[in-house]
Amino acid sequence: MKNLIKIFAFLSFTGFYTVDAQQVVKKDTLSGTALTLTMDTKVNDAISALENKCNNSTVSKTSDEETFTKPAKVFVPSRELTNAEICRRNPRILGYKIQITTVKSNDEANEIKTYFRKRFPNIKVETDASLRPNYKILAGSYFNKQSASGDLSKIKEYFKSATAVQYRVFCAEAK
């Protein structure tokens, strides 16, 4: 009896487990790489029919009959993004600021900021207190070191220790 149950279980398992499957090679829609899938032929035919409907997306009606035409492909050139395009995507980016100096107290930082504003009224200056008890005095906002170099050379006449450092800047303010 036990052998009969084992034989019946084995036959039913193998009988239900056999599926009419095949390997199908498809092209990836984004990169064009080959993908190998194992699926039933009916499923493959259904997916192919759906893909064909998607490819023929525009419909033009003539009397009682519908005809499908493929839409024109839009080609986007691969190029570097402009600063305006970068700013639209992310208003705050990793750019550069000019670190004028580092001081020990907030009062000293305010004195240096006042002195800096008198000399350079067109350049925004701010205090970074993230390294307390030290305070960093930072000026300007720049996309890269080259754009900061013009102002840096002028600032170095008054502040010898000034240097360009990487810092998060608001894209709209950067030069």
Rosetta blueprint (number, residue, H / E / L):
1 M L
2 K H
3 N H
4 L H
5 I H
6 K H
7 I H
8 F H
9 A H
10 F H
11 L H
12 S H
13 F H
14 T H
15 G H
16 F H
17 Y H
18 T L
19 V L
20 D L
21 A E
22 Q E
23 Q E
24 V E
25 V E
26 K E
27 K E
28 D L
29 T L
30 L L
31 S L
32 G L
33 T L
34 A E
35 L E
36 T E
37 L E
38 T E
39 M E
40 D E
41 T H
42 K H
43 V H
44 N H
45 D H
46 A H
47 I H
48 S H
49 A H
50 L H
51 E H
52 N H
53 K H
54 C H
55 N H
56 N L
57 S L
58 T E
59 V E
60 S E
61 K E
62 T E
63 S L
64 D L
65 E E
66 E E
67 T E
68 F E
69 T E
70 K L
71 P L
72 A L
73 K L
74 V L
75 F L
76 V L
77 P L
78 S L
79 R L
80 E L
81 L L
82 T L
83 N H
84 A H
85 E H
86 I H
87 C H
88 R H
89 R H
90 N L
91 P L
92 R E
93 I E
94 L E
95 G E
96 Y E
97 K E
98 I E
99 Q E
100 I E
101 T E
102 T E
103 V E
104 K L
105 S L
106 N H
107 D H
108 E H
109 A H
110 N H
111 E H
112 I H
113 K H
114 T H
115 Y H
116 F H
117 R H
118 K H
119 R H
120 F L
121 P L
122 N L
123 I L
124 K L
125 V E
126 E E
127 T E
128 D E
129 A L
130 S L
131 L L
132 R L
133 P L
134 N L
135 Y E
136 K E
137 I E
138 L E
139 A E
140 G E
141 S E
142 Y E
143 F L
144 N L
145 K H
146 Q H
147 S H
148 A H
149 S H
150 G H
151 D H
152 L H
153 S H
154 K H
155 I H
156 K L
157 E L
158 Y L
159 F L
160 K L
161 S L
162 A L
163 T E
164 A E
165 V E
166 Q E
167 Y E
168 R E
169 V E
170 F E
171 C L
172 A L
173 E L
174 A L
175 K L
